[in-house]
Amino acid sequence: MIGPGGQSVVHDDADNHDLLIYHYYDGRANGTPKLGINHLGWSGGWPYVY
């Protein structure tokens, strides 16, 4: 994963959780641009992805 950025956090009402959405370049695919989507959790006020 090269140069991740442009992140946004959105709430998915259908599943009642937050999502972290971002773009990056895939170093294993000759730098092909990709979209990353991860579940975002919260612990003690701090975010974590899972």
Summary of the structure (lengths in Angstrom):
residues: 50
radius of gyration: 12.6
end to end distance: 16.4
largest distance: 38.6
contacts: 107
relative contact order: 0.28
helix: 6%
strand: 74%
